[in-house]
């Protein structure tokens, strides 16, 4: 069960970093004007969208990038399915022991 602890720690670390980045991103730079801050945010969003459109290439055939968030979700899903399979195996072996 070391893997579950590892995934839990990975989730907590990612959430902590996400909260910090979100808080930092939503604070205006050096108490600048609100309109300037909106302009900076819009420029950032345009850049991110442009980057996402261009990210599809030879080395990126899936059309998306592997991120920490996606990898965390993927590992959690694998853990969930392995728990289900393990439980089903235990139940089926217990039935065989009762009838056999």
N, C-alpha and C positions, 0 to 999 in steps of 0.2 A: 504493500500500500504506500510505498514511498512516492510513486508517481502522482497520486492524488495530492499529496502535500506539495509536491513540486508545482503542479498546475495551480493550486491555490495560491502559492507564493507568487507565481508568474502573473496571475490575475490581479492580485493585490498591488504588485509593483506597477503593472500597466495602468491600473486605475489611478494610482497615486500620481504617476507621471502625466496622465491625461488630465486630471483635475488641475495640476500645476500649470500645464500648458494652456488650458482653457482659461484659467484665471489670468494668466499673463497676457494672453491674446486679447482679452476683453478690456484690459485696462489701457486708457489712453496714454500715448507716449509723451512723457514729460509735461503732463497737463496741457496738451495742445488743444487747439480749437476743435469742437465737435465735428464741424463740417470737414476739416482736414482729416480727422480720424476716419470718418465715413469714406472719404476719398481713398485713403490708404487701404482700408478693408476691401473696397471694391476692386482696387488694383490687384490686391493679393488674390481675390477670388477669380479674377480674369486670368491671372498667371497660372493658378492651380488648374482651372478648366482647360487652358491651352496645353499645359503639361500632360494632363490626362488624355487629351486627344492625340498627342504626339507619342505617347508612351507605347503604342502598338508598333512593333517592329520585328525584325528577325529573331532577336533574342527574347522577345516577349510575345509569343504566339497566342497566349491566352487573352491578351488584351487588358490585363490588370496586373497590379504589382502585389507581391506578397508583403503584407504589413504585419506588425505585431498583433494588431487587433484580430485580423483574419486568422493568423496562426493560433492565437489563443482560443478562438472560437472553434477552430478545427480540432485542436487537441482536446478541448472539453467535449466535443461531440464524440470523438473516438473513445474517450473515457466512459461516456454515457453508454455507448453501444457495448463496450467490453463488460461493463457492469451488468447490463441486461443479459448478455450471452452467458456470463458466469453464473448469474442467478438461474437462468433456464437450465444450464447444465446441472446445477445442484439439484434442482427440482426433479429433472428427469432421472438423475441417478438415484435419488431418494425413492422415486416410484418403482424403479427396477428392484431396489433392495426390498421394498415391501412386498412386491408380487413374486419375487424370485426366491 
